[in-house]
Structures are given as C-alpha cells and as structure tokens.
Amino acid sequence: MWIERIDFAGYGNISGEKIEFKDNKLNLVVESNEYGKSTIASAVWAILYDFPDSGDHPGEREARKPSAVSKMPYIASIDITTNGTRLKVIRDFSDGAVQVVDRDQKNKDVTKQYRGPSGEDQVGLKLTGMTREMFRSTCFVGQRELDEHAFSGDSDLTSLFQGIADSSSPATNAGSAIEVLEEALHHFPYKGKRNRVEAVMRDLEGQYYELSDKIKKLEADKSQIGIDIKRVGQVESDIADDTEQSGANEYFELCLEAADTDNRLIQAQTTLAKVSEFRQEMNSLGNMDGFPITSVKRVEELWTRRQSRHADHERYLQEMAPQLREYQAHEKHTQDRFDGLKEFTTDDAKRVGVLAVTLYNLQAELHDLRQRRGDRDDGPKSAPAPAPVQESLDETDNENARSYVALIDSFKVAITEAESKIDKNRMLIFDIEEQRKTKKVMFMIPGTNKKKEAEQAEADIEKCKKQIEELNNKIKGLEGRLETLGQKVGMNSKQLISQLTGVPIAQSKDAKSAEALDAVIAARQNNIAQIQAELEPFFAKADRQAWEINPESATELADDVTKYLEEQHQINTTFSAVKQSKQQLEFLANEIKVIDDQLKEIFSDAHLELTDNIEDLHQQFFSKLASFHRWQVMQTELRKMESDMSSGFTPDELPPQVQRLETIRVEIFARMQELVEQYPSIAEMAPPMTPPRHMNSSGNYSSKMYLDDLRRERDELTVRVRTASMNHDQNYLRAVEELEQVSRELNNVRRAKTALELARDTLQKLSSETYVDWSTKLNEIAKEMIVNIGLDFDDLHFDNDLRITARKKSDGQEINASNISTQLSTGTKEQLHWLARMVVSRFLSKGNPLPIVLDEPFSEADDERFLRVMQFLLDVLVVNHQVIIFSCHQQRHHWLISQLEPAQHARIDFARRAPLRG
C-alpha cells in the first residue's frame, strides 16, 4: 500500500494544507513540533481508523480539533494506492463519518465495501488487514514510543507480540475469546448481579449450610417438645401444697422479713437526717463553687507588696510635703492666671504670633483698599454738556489737553497692572507660608529656594508700591494742567476730560479701576477668613470665643501662651527635684492601683461584692477562706456518705426507698393478718427448728416463692411448647424446599465454572500453537534483517511464547528481554525494539507491503547508530515499503545527507506542506 497524499481541511493546528509522498522512497518531513510534525503523523492512522472512544487515549479526538478561530471543518482525507486501486478516504472527525471513493472510476463511492456485516466502520481493517491497535503497534512508531516501551519488562513486550498474533484474524480471535471467557468467570451473572464465579459459589454454599443448620435446629426443637410436655405434667403435680404447715412457714418467713425491713428503714432514715444536716450547714456558708483557692498565695504576695508600696508612698509624702505644697501652689497660681493654656506648646505660640501679624497686615491693607474704593465713588455721576472746547481753546491747548488725557489713561492702566502684581506676590507669599507650615507638621525642613522666592516677592511689592506712588503724582500733575485749561472754558478737569473723550464721567476708566479694587478687596477678605479659620482651633483650645478673633486678640493669645510657657519652664527648673519626687509618688500610687486591680479581680472570682475599701475586701476574702475550708470538710464527708453503698442506694435515692420500705412493711403486716385470719392458731405455733422446705440457711427463699416459681415454670413451658410446635409446622417444609433449590443452583454454577475454565484452557493451548508457527517465520525474517542493520548483535530470536532474546557478536552472550533494559544503552534498546516491530510488520504485510510511519525515531541514538539505521532503511526497507519519517532535527538530517552515498541520497525525498489550492 502506498500513501500518495494527505489533505487537511481542519486538523489540529493545520488548516487548508496538503502534503504529498512518493512510493519506494524514504519520505522525510522535517517540521517543528509546534508546526504540526506529530499532528501529520497521527493523521495517517486517524483517517484510516478514526479515534478510539475509549482506552488509553479517549481524549485524542478533542485534542486534535481545530480551534474555533480557524472556523475550519474537522475533516481530513488520504489518497492511497493498494493492490493497483487508487482510493481516497475522507473522514469527518466531528461525527465520525467516513467516505471511500475510487479515483480510477471518477470518484465512485465504494464505502459499503469497507463496512462490516452490521455496517460498522472497517476501512482501516480492510485496507491494511490490521486493527488500529495492531497497526499502531507495528507499522506506526510514535514519538518517544520506543523510549517509553522498549523492553520495560519481559511480560510487556511478549504480551504486545502475543496480542498481535492473537489478532491475526480480526473478526474473531483467540485473545478476544479468552478475554470473554475470563470476563464470564470474573463477572458471572447471577440474580441480576455480576460477581466472580468463586464468590457466587461461596454465597450459595453459605446458603446451603445455613439452611442445613436451620433444618437440624427445627428437628431438635421437635424432639424437645416431648420433653417439655413431660415436665409440664411433673410441675403440675408439685404445685401448691397449701396446708396449715405451709401457712405457718410463710408466717414465720414474714416475721423475719418484717424485722429486716424495720432495720433497713431505720438505717435509711438516719442517713437521710445526717445528709440533710450537712447540706443545711453548707447552704448557710453560702456559695463556695469556683472559690479561687489556688489564688490564696497570690493574694498574700500582692498584699505584702501593696503594704510595702503604701509605706514607701506615705514616707515620701511626709518627707516632700512642704516642697510639694510650694510646687503645687506655684503651679496652681500659674494655671489660674493662664486658664486654658495648659495644652499649648512653644510651636503653638510661634504659630499664633505669625498668624496674628499676618491678620493685622491683611486688615490694614483691606482698610486702605476700602478707602481708595470710597474716594473713587465720590465723583459726580455725569457732567453737563458745556460748550465745545474746540470753540474756546485754541488748537495748541486742544492738542495738549488730549495728550494729557491719554497720558492719564496710560498711567492708570500701569497702576492697575502694578496693583495686580502686588496681589499676585502677596498670594505667593501666603502660599509659601502655608507650604512651610505643612512641611513643619510633616517634620520636613523648608527649602531655601522657597525662602528666596518669598524675599523676591517682598521686593517686587515694594517696587510696585513706589511705581504706583510715582504714577499717582504724575496723574495729579496732569490733572492740575487740565484743571488750568478747563478754567479757560469754565470747566473742571473731569468735565474737560468727559468733553474731550465724549464719555460720561460715570463711564470713564475709573469704573474699571473700581472693579479691580473690588476684586482685590474680595481676595483680602477671603485671606482674612482663612487666617481666622486657622486661628479658631487655637482659640477653642484656650477656651476663648471664636467671634473674638482679631489681630489684637490673636496677639494677646500669643503673648499669654509665651508668658505661660516661660513661667512653667521657670517653675520646672526651680522645682526639678520636687517634680521628680512627685513623679516617684505618682509611680508608687499607680503601682498600688495596679495591685488593687489585681486583688479586686481575685476578690471578684471569690464572689465578693467589690467596694473601694480594699482592706475590708481583704478581710472578707480570708474570712470566706476559713468558711471554704469548713465547706470542703463537709463536702468530703457528704461525698463519703454518697459513695457509701452499704444500704444499696445513694443518699439521693433514699427518699423513694424509704417510701418503698414503708409500703413493703405495711404489705407484710397485712399478709400476716390474712394468715392469722385464715389459720387462727398460727400465731401460737412454735417456729420450726430447721428452715422450712425449699428455704435456704440465709432465709432468702420462701415456700411462697417456691410455689410462684413452679407456676412460672409451668406457664413458660406451655408457651414454649406451643411456639415450637407452630414454628416447626410453618418453617420445616419451606426450609427443605429452599435447601433443594440452593443445591440445584450450586451444582449448575459448578458445572458452568468447569465448562468456562475448560474452554479457556483449550483456547490458550491453541494460541500457543499459533505462537510456535509465528516464531518460526519471525526468526527467518529477523535473521535476514539483523545482518543488514549493522548492530552489535548477530541474532534476534523469538521463542515459542514470542519472547525475544538478542545475541552479541563479540562474546556470543544471549540477553533476554527482561535484562535488555538494565544491560544496554537507551539507543541500543530503541533500535532492538524498533527492529522487532519491523520484523513483525514485514511478516504481517508480505502480501500487501504497508507503509512504515516513524515519528521522531532514534532520538536517543548517537550519530553512528543513527547513520546505520537510516542506511538500513534506505537499502532494505525502502525496497519493499514506503517509509515516512517525521522529525524536528533539521540539522541532523542535513548532516545525514552529507554522509550518504549518491544512490542512497537519491532514495530520499523531502516532503513539505503546501496550500490545498494554488
């Protein structure tokens, strides 16, 4: 069979491509793994046989599915020539559909010829004569397959070849028949379930023995019925000898029982009285559960430490009393003078001082701006329409007047620009100050660049003020000249300007200047509000009203804080030793408080009512400790009494027992009264010298009790006879029938097991005969091929069980399959494994030589072995077989070409993928 070409509509990562192969050539496909080398190799057997839906690789179908991005159908086809017929096999992997067409008959559909009797897909089987597993085990060698399976053990390789031998007749073979028989033995059907036949036999044998024991027991019960009936008659004759003597005996027994009951009653009542007394006293001591007895030593240690600390505190207090009073007097005087300033620091004082100065400057500037704004609003709103100046002023005065007006306007514009610069520089200074505060809060050192910027801004402000002052002086001089010219025509300077410009006085450029002043005033008011908001927390800390915030109150607050801090520093310096002593007293007082808290925690665990009087709590604790010891003693005694079972009961069980004993006592005397009434002379009769009949020496068994036992025995025997008779009648025949049924089923299973084992053993014997025939033919082919491959072995032998043995050339040592894996290198193992499979492939394909497909073979072989194997393929296998090799080692195959003879080189064809169309 010759593979001409493979077309990929969509298969794995290959879409819309084809690849062509030549017959009697070594077709070499050099591709990287990621570009589809192994994908093309797997397509050979997948198109012929389809993917398996179970087995070792049931997920291969999904793995080779083209990606959704490609949007290509999951279809591939293969063109082959077999026995002179050119066919195309097209397989749709998405649903498993397959079509076979005859290319020599204009692509006639001949799929039916390649289906089984039931319509099953047998394309690969009928084209190659092999099943999928056989083809993949012989003609197809996958990547890493030689390394993974090369002689992993004698049984592994032997089972591989035995499986191929058993599968030589694909429809039905010995291997599958043996598997069916083994399956029947291991999963034997019985009552709707499948278990091992041995387990079924054990179950049936168990049922058989169980039913046999049941029948024996029923027969034994039937025999016991006669014995029980005889005993019932005997008991009836022994019942109730109700004579005066038996009554006298019973009366005597009741007297003894009454005395015993009185004694037990008195003992129980005495015990109850003691228990009640103990419990009353324990209740009077109070609740002692959970008393911290383990903490007594801890209390003593804490109390000793507290007394020591208290004594030190009192001694320090007496020694430092005068100095402390003087220190506290100075400190109180300072606190009273500067009420509310205790929380302030030196930084707070500096900050308040800076804000007070800034607030003062801003309010002074705001006052000046408002005055300037008021002066501008005092001018007349409009001017009367005088006679045209041109009629009164000559041409020279008229031109001068216009020049003066233009100069005044330009000077006013310059003044506005200078004021704007002043505002910008002041805002810059304000921003720098805010940044400085932020960095100070964040413990950062302000940069020197910001300081220079602030100094430059101050210099620009002074420069702009001087410029404004000069411009105002110039404007006043020009207005004086205009006033002189206006007097010539009976006008003031503003009226003359209005006449010259044609603009009413109210609409002159003074209005624009006023708007600019309004904007500056608003900005200053906003700055003042920000400063006041920043001062507000300081006023709140000093307990001063926020509405009092102004430059004077802020300055006053800064001065007060500074004075307070200075006086406080002076007091701390003067009384440093006293302050240290005060801190020592505070430390002792705090330690005493900690000890008191620990003591109170223990006193709380002792269920004491906590108060501030720690001495009283300490006394209560040790008083309760004495009560606890008494409570423990009583509890121990009570437990002893509770554990004392001499009376047969615990103290808590005694009250109902007392009532029961009293009831028994009443019943005994009532029965004695009945006997006296029935037998009047019974009370005068002498008690028997020996215990009554059926009474033992201890007096625990009376005649009445004996008679009651006889009646009870009679009733029990009667019930047992009736039950046994009924059980025998109901179950005996049924058990016999079930035993016969189980016996039949057990015999059937035993016969079936024998038949299945006989059939299995027979088939195995026949298979072994097939192995012998195979081994003879395989050895002939192996002898021919091993000479041509040039290995270090001169013989590859298959025994009658298809086990392999290789013989070395050098020393004639024979190595079996189980030792090859440990004694040979990986490359040699791969070559032997591959050669064995090629021997089987040539044997199976003698009538129709099949293509040999190798995916990355001999990856572990060195260059010398690789060259010998490739020469063997070119000189031996290519003569009768089409050989297709897939590899990703391009450099190695280029080296191979350089080592081959020209004739060998001519037998190699490099196959490459190409687009389907084009």
Secondary structure, DSSP 4 states (H G I P E B T S, - for coil): -EEEEEEEEEETTEEEEEEE--TTSEEEEE--GGGTHHHHHHHHHHHHH---SSSS-TTHHHHTSPPTTT---SEEEEEEEETTEEEEEEEETTTTEEEEEEGGGTSEE-GGGGB-TTS-B-HHHHHHSS-HHHHHHHTEE-TTHHHHHTTS-HHHHHHHHHHHHHTSSSSS-HHHHHHHHHHHHHSEEETTEEE-HHHHHHHHHHHHHHHHHHHHHHHHHHHHHHHHHHHHHHHHHHS---SHHHHHHHHHHHHHHHHHHHHHHHHHHHHHHHHHHHHHHHHHH---TT--GGGHHHHHHHHHHHHHHHHHHHHHHHHTHHHHHHHHHHHHHHHHHTTT-TT--HHHHHHHHHHHHHHHHHHHHHHHHHHHHHHHHTS-S-------HHHHS-HHHHHHHHHHHHHHHHHHHHHHHHHHHHHHHHHHHHHHHHHHHHHHHTT-PPPHHHHHHHHHHHHHHHHHHHHHHHHHHHHHHHHHHHHHHHHTTT--HHHHHHHHHT--GGGSTHHHHHHHHHHHHHHHHHHHHHHHHHHHHHHHHTT--GGG-SHHHHHHHHHHHHHHHHHHHHHHHHTHHHHHHHHHHHHHHHHHHHHHHHHHHHHHHTT----S-HHHHHHHHHHHHHHHHHHHHHHHHHHHHHH--TTSS-GGGHHHHHHHHHHHHHHHHHHHHHHHHHSGGGGTSPPPSSPPTT--TTS---HHHHHHHHHHHHHHHHHHHHHHHHHHHHHHHHHHHHHHHHHHHHHHHHHHHHHHHHHHHHHHHHHHHHHHHHHHHHHHHHHHHHHHHT-SEEEEEE-TT--EEEEETTT--EEEHHHHHHHS-HHHHHHHHHHHHHHHHHHHTSSSPPPEEEESTTTT--HHHHHHHHHHIIIIIHHHS-EEEEES-HHHHHHHHHHS-HHHHHTEEE--EEES--
